[in-house]
Amino acid sequence: MTADAAPTTPDALRARTRELLAAHPPAGTGRTEFLRARFDAGLAWVHYPEGLGGLGAPRSLQAVVDAELEAAGAPDNDPRRIGIGLGMAAPTILAYGTEEQKRRFLRPLWVGEEVWCQLFSEPGAGSDLAALATRAVLDEAAGEWTVDGQKVWTSSAHNARWGILVARTDPALPKHQGITYFLCDMHDPGVEVRPLRQITGEAEFNEVFLTGVRIPDTHRLGAVGQGWAVARTTLMNERVSIGGMRIPREGGMIAPVAAAWRERPELRTHALHQRLLELWVEAEVARLTGERLRQQLVAGQPGPEGSGMKLAFARLNQEISGLEVELLGEEGLLYEDWTMRRPEIVDFTGRDAGYRYLRAKGNSIEGGTSEILLNIVAERVLGLPPEPRDDKDLAWKDLSR
């Protein structure tokens, strides 16, 4: 790569991408080697700072790079497999991490050499995440924290090298104030991952038991007690990554239903046609709203609007998958495979209608329940009065549990 100033125009980015392709031809370069070179060239996420996989360029110019690389047959970093790292861990590390943390974690995260999981929810702290009970105690002499507790509904924990973890460091403070955010080594001997089998037959989720897990203070993200603010950054990015995914027109869950309608005229009825038209339009509106949300991200960090997108995503997936099962009739009741397995990715469109119907039920729970997201939209988007909360100023240790 040339040492010129970082390109901020489409033509300059195209030239830089072609330099990468000339120096590392995809046909003759190993996948990991190519992805590392792409990161080092600043073409991983162009809006990130120089030296951290980006060029400090507008986020909108990423599409220019992606188009050039796709046309050349270059490998991608399999974003579905590392979605938690890309969509949640990376923006949080960028916002709150030290320079050492950014340089240590962002490159292997983006390349896909290290998979991440999210250690947030607990058996007694799901929708009310700030009530979490996992404890972290500092050993000042050793410069390490000892963590004990249990997390649940942890996607990809069985594949993860690292986890983003929130734990209680001061039970004498109100629940939102006594939390600290950590980067947890999932290979620590005190980490035990157990599968949670779902209604689909798979176990993409896990429960994670933390027993005497040692975390160096250098793996703390943000200040002690700042964990809730750091976690909110993660959660806002999570909802954007779930609800604001880029899909083509008539893509996503509506695609197999529309295809079945066109290819199987014997299944058609007037009532089903009306429902399909309504859902097709709603899906297209949601897709275009997602595009607008991504354009807004160019100007800054995601806000509560992502909660509205995630709400729409969950409702549409459930309604569309229900329509597909009804459209297929008896065929819709068949189920391809209920084998217990621990997948690396969630593949909605590559499975049958029965899988889509069952898996979509989790969309209104994961990434924030629809009930909680409705509150966020009401309070932070519409400006309605917040619900009364009589526990906000009480010390966590004094809360009834």
C-alpha positions in Angstrom: 0.0 0.0 0.0 1.1 3.5 -0.6 1.7 5.8 2.3 -0.5 8.6 1.0 -3.2 10.3 3.1 -6.2 8.2 3.8 -8.6 8.2 0.8 -12.0 9.7 1.4 -13.5 9.6 -2.1 -14.9 6.6 -4.0 -12.3 6.7 -6.7 -9.4 6.8 -4.2 -10.9 3.8 -2.3 -11.3 1.9 -5.5 -7.7 2.5 -6.3 -6.6 1.4 -2.8 -8.7 -1.7 -3.1 -7.2 -2.6 -6.4 -3.7 -2.2 -4.9 -4.7 -4.7 -2.2 -6.0 -7.1 -4.9 -2.8 -6.7 -6.9 -0.6 -7.4 -3.9 -2.7 -10.3 -2.6 -4.5 -11.9 -5.5 -7.5 -13.8 -4.0 -6.9 -16.9 -6.2 -3.4 -17.3 -4.8 -3.7 -16.0 -1.3 -5.0 -17.9 1.7 -8.2 -16.7 3.2 -6.8 -15.6 6.6 -3.8 -14.0 5.0 -6.0 -12.0 2.6 -8.3 -10.8 5.4 -5.4 -9.8 7.5 -4.0 -7.8 4.6 -7.3 -6.2 4.0 -7.5 -5.1 7.7 -4.0 -3.7 7.6 -4.9 -1.8 4.4 -7.7 0.0 6.2 -10.4 -1.7 4.1 -12.1 -3.8 6.8 -14.4 -1.1 8.1 -13.4 2.1 6.5 -15.0 4.4 9.1 -12.8 3.0 11.8 -9.6 4.9 12.6 -6.4 4.3 10.7 -4.4 1.4 12.2 -7.5 -0.3 13.4 -8.8 -1.7 10.1 -10.1 1.6 8.8 -9.2 4.9 7.2 -11.4 7.4 9.1 -13.5 7.6 5.9 -17.3 8.0 5.8 -19.1 4.8 6.7 -21.1 5.0 3.4 -17.9 4.3 1.4 -17.7 0.8 2.7 -20.0 -0.3 -0.1 -17.4 0.9 -2.7 -14.8 -1.4 -1.2 -17.2 -4.3 -0.8 -18.3 -4.1 -4.4 -14.7 -4.1 -5.7 -13.8 -7.1 -3.6 -16.9 -9.1 -4.5 -16.3 -8.5 -8.2 -12.8 -9.9 -7.7 -14.0 -13.0 -5.9 -12.2 -12.1 -2.7 -13.2 -13.9 0.5 -15.3 -12.3 3.2 -14.9 -12.7 6.9 -18.1 -14.8 7.2 -20.0 -12.2 9.1 -22.9 -14.4 10.2 -20.4 -16.6 12.2 -18.8 -13.6 14.0 -21.8 -11.3 14.2 -21.6 -10.7 17.9 -18.0 -9.7 17.6 -18.7 -7.4 14.6 -22.0 -5.9 15.7 -21.5 -5.7 19.5 -18.0 -6.2 20.8 -16.1 -4.2 18.2 -18.1 -0.9 18.4 -17.9 -1.1 22.2 -14.2 -1.8 22.3 -13.7 1.1 19.9 -15.8 3.4 22.1 -14.4 2.5 25.5 -11.2 0.5 25.0 -7.7 1.6 25.6 -5.4 1.8 22.6 -3.7 -1.5 23.7 -7.1 -3.2 23.9 -8.1 -1.9 20.5 -4.9 -3.2 18.9 -5.0 -6.5 20.6 -8.7 -7.4 19.9 -10.1 -5.7 16.8 -7.9 -7.4 14.2 -8.4 -11.1 15.1 -12.1 -10.2 15.8 -12.7 -8.8 12.3 -10.6 -11.5 10.5 -12.6 -14.2 12.4 -9.7 -15.8 14.1 -11.4 -15.1 17.5 -15.2 -15.6 17.9 -17.0 -13.6 20.6 -20.1 -14.2 22.7 -22.1 -11.9 25.0 -22.3 -12.7 28.7 -25.1 -10.4 29.8 -28.4 -12.2 30.7 -28.8 -14.3 33.9 -31.5 -16.5 35.3 -32.7 -13.6 37.5 -31.7 -10.7 35.2 -33.0 -10.9 31.7 -35.3 -8.1 30.8 -34.1 -6.3 34.0 -30.4 -6.7 33.1 -29.3 -4.2 35.7 -30.3 -6.6 38.4 -27.5 -9.0 37.4 -25.9 -10.9 40.3 -22.6 -12.2 38.8 -19.9 -10.8 41.1 -16.4 -9.6 40.3 -14.0 -8.9 43.2 -10.7 -7.1 42.7 -7.4 -8.6 44.0 -5.4 -5.4 44.0 -2.1 -7.1 44.7 -2.5 -9.3 41.7 -4.2 -6.7 39.5 -6.9 -9.3 38.7 -10.7 -9.7 39.2 -12.2 -13.0 40.4 -15.6 -13.6 38.8 -18.4 -15.9 40.0 -21.9 -16.3 38.6 -24.1 -17.7 35.9 -25.1 -16.4 32.5 -27.8 -17.8 30.2 -29.0 -17.6 26.6 -25.4 -17.1 25.4 -25.2 -17.5 21.7 -22.0 -19.0 20.3 -20.4 -19.6 23.7 -19.5 -23.1 22.6 -17.4 -21.5 19.8 -16.2 -18.4 21.5 -12.6 -17.4 22.4 -13.7 -14.2 24.2 -16.9 -12.9 25.9 -18.1 -9.4 26.7 -19.1 -9.6 30.3 -21.0 -7.4 32.8 -20.6 -8.1 36.5 -21.4 -6.5 39.8 -18.4 -4.9 41.4 -20.2 -2.9 44.2 -23.4 -4.4 45.6 -23.8 -1.4 48.0 -24.6 0.9 45.1 -27.9 1.1 43.2 -28.2 -1.6 40.6 -27.2 0.5 37.5 -24.2 2.1 39.3 -22.3 -0.9 40.7 -21.6 -2.7 37.4 -18.3 -3.1 35.5 -17.7 -4.3 32.0 -15.0 -6.9 31.2 -13.5 -8.9 28.4 -13.6 -12.5 29.5 -11.3 -15.3 28.3 -13.7 -18.2 27.5 -10.7 -20.6 27.8 -10.2 -19.9 31.5 -10.5 -23.1 33.4 -13.3 -21.6 35.5 -15.6 -21.2 32.5 -18.1 -24.0 31.9 -20.4 -23.9 28.9 -23.5 -26.1 28.8 -25.9 -26.4 25.8 -29.5 -25.2 25.9 -31.6 -27.2 23.5 -34.3 -25.2 21.7 -37.6 -26.0 20.2 -35.8 -26.3 16.9 -33.8 -29.2 18.2 -30.5 -27.3 18.1 -28.5 -25.7 20.9 -27.2 -22.5 19.5 -27.7 -21.0 23.0 -25.9 -21.9 26.1 -25.7 -21.4 29.8 -22.3 -20.3 31.1 -21.1 -21.0 34.7 -18.2 -18.8 35.9 -16.4 -20.2 38.9 -13.3 -18.3 40.2 -12.6 -16.9 36.7 -9.6 -14.6 36.8 -9.7 -11.5 34.6 -6.7 -9.1 34.5 -7.6 -5.5 35.2 -6.2 -4.7 31.8 -9.2 -6.6 30.4 -11.7 -4.2 32.1 -13.5 -2.0 29.5 -14.2 1.4 30.8 -14.0 2.6 34.4 -15.0 0.6 37.4 -18.7 1.2 37.9 -19.2 2.5 34.4 -20.4 -0.9 33.1 -24.0 0.1 32.6 -23.1 3.0 30.2 -20.7 0.7 28.3 -23.3 -2.1 28.2 -25.9 0.4 26.7 -23.5 1.0 23.8 -23.4 -2.7 23.2 -27.1 -3.1 23.4 -27.9 -0.3 21.0 -25.5 -1.7 18.5 -27.0 -5.2 19.0 -30.4 -4.0 18.1 -29.2 -2.3 15.0 -27.2 -5.4 14.0 -30.3 -7.6 14.5 -33.0 -5.3 13.1 -31.1 -3.3 10.6 -29.3 -6.0 8.6 -28.8 -5.2 4.9 -30.9 -7.4 2.6 -31.9 -7.2 -1.0 -35.4 -6.3 -2.2 -37.7 -9.3 -1.5 -34.9 -10.9 0.6 -34.9 -12.4 4.1 -38.0 -14.2 5.4 -40.4 -13.0 2.7 -38.3 -14.6 -0.1 -39.3 -18.3 0.4 -42.9 -17.3 0.8 -43.0 -15.2 -2.4 -41.2 -18.0 -4.2 -43.7 -20.7 -3.1 -46.5 -18.4 -4.1 -45.2 -18.0 -7.7 -44.1 -21.6 -8.1 -47.1 -23.3 -6.5 -50.3 -21.8 -7.9 -52.4 -24.7 -6.5 -51.7 -23.3 -3.0 -53.2 -19.9 -3.7 -56.3 -18.5 -2.1 -57.7 -15.0 -2.1 -57.3 -14.6 1.7 -53.7 -15.8 1.6 -53.0 -13.5 -1.3 -54.2 -10.5 0.7 -52.0 -11.4 3.7 -49.0 -12.0 1.5 -49.4 -8.6 -0.2 -49.6 -6.8 3.2 -46.6 -8.6 4.6 -44.6 -8.1 1.4 -45.2 -4.3 1.6 -44.4 -4.3 5.4 -41.2 -6.2 4.7 -40.1 -3.7 2.0 -40.9 -0.8 4.3 -38.8 -2.3 7.0 -36.0 -3.0 4.6 -36.0 0.7 3.4 -36.2 1.9 7.0 -33.1 -0.2 7.8 -31.3 1.5 4.9 -32.2 4.9 6.3 -31.0 3.8 9.7 -27.7 2.8 8.3 -27.4 6.1 6.6 -28.1 7.9 9.9 -25.2 5.9 11.5 -22.8 7.7 9.3 -23.4 10.7 11.5 -22.8 9.0 14.8 -23.5 6.1 17.2 -26.8 4.2 17.1 -29.6 5.5 19.3 -33.0 4.1 20.5 -34.3 4.0 16.9 -32.6 0.6 16.5 -35.1 -0.7 19.1 -37.9 0.1 16.7 -36.2 -1.7 13.9 -35.7 -4.8 16.0 -39.3 -4.7 17.1 -40.4 -4.7 13.4 -37.9 -7.5 12.6 -39.3 -9.8 15.3 -43.0 -9.2 14.5 -42.5 -9.6 10.7 -40.5 -12.8 11.0 -43.1 -14.4 13.1 -46.0 -13.3 10.9 -44.3 -14.2 7.7 -43.2 -17.6 8.9 -46.7 -18.3 10.1 -48.1 -17.4 6.7 -45.6 -19.7 5.0 -46.6 -22.7 7.2 -50.3 -22.0 6.4 -49.6 -21.6 2.7 -47.9 -24.9 2.5 -50.7 -26.8 4.3 -49.7 -30.3 5.4 -46.2 -29.8 3.9 -45.7 -27.0 6.4 -46.1 -29.4 9.3 -43.1 -31.4 8.2 -39.8 -30.9 9.9 -36.5 -31.6 8.2 -34.2 -32.5 11.1 -34.6 -32.4 14.9 -31.1 -33.6 15.6 -29.4 -32.1 18.6 -26.5 -30.1 17.2 -24.5 -26.9 18.2 -24.4 -24.7 15.0 -22.0 -21.9 14.3 -24.6 -19.8 12.5 -28.4 -19.3 12.4 -29.6 -20.0 8.8 -33.2 -18.9 8.4 -33.5 -19.1 4.6 -31.4 -22.2 4.1 -33.8 -24.4 6.2 -37.4 -25.5 5.8 -40.6 -23.7 6.7 -41.1 -25.6 10.0 -37.6 -24.5 11.2 -38.3 -20.8 10.2 -41.6 -20.9 12.1 -40.2 -22.3 15.3 -36.9 -20.3 15.3 -38.8 -17.0 14.7 -40.5 -17.4 18.1 -37.2 -16.4 19.7 -36.9 -13.2 17.7 -39.2 -11.4 20.2 -37.0 -12.5 23.1 -33.3 -12.3 22.0 -31.6 -9.0 21.8 -34.1 -7.4 24.1 -37.7 -8.6 24.6 -40.4 -6.8 22.6 -41.9 -5.5 25.8 -38.7 -3.8 26.9 -38.1 -2.4 23.4 -41.6 -0.9 23.4 -40.8 0.9 26.6 -37.5 2.2 25.1 -39.4 3.5 22.0 -42.1 5.0 24.2 -39.7 6.8 26.5 -36.7 7.7 24.4 -38.2 8.1 20.9 -41.8 9.4 21.6 -40.8 11.2 24.9 -43.6 9.6 26.9 -43.3 9.6 30.7 -41.2 6.7 32.1 -42.8 3.9 34.0 -42.5 4.3 37.8 -39.4 2.5 39.2 -39.1 2.4 42.9 -35.8 0.5 42.9 -33.6 2.8 41.0 -32.0 4.5 44.1 -31.9 1.5 46.4 -28.6 -0.4 47.0 -28.6 -3.6 44.9 -27.9 -5.6 48.1 -31.1 -4.3 49.6 -33.4 -5.3 46.6 -35.8 -8.2 47.1 -34.8 -11.2 45.0 
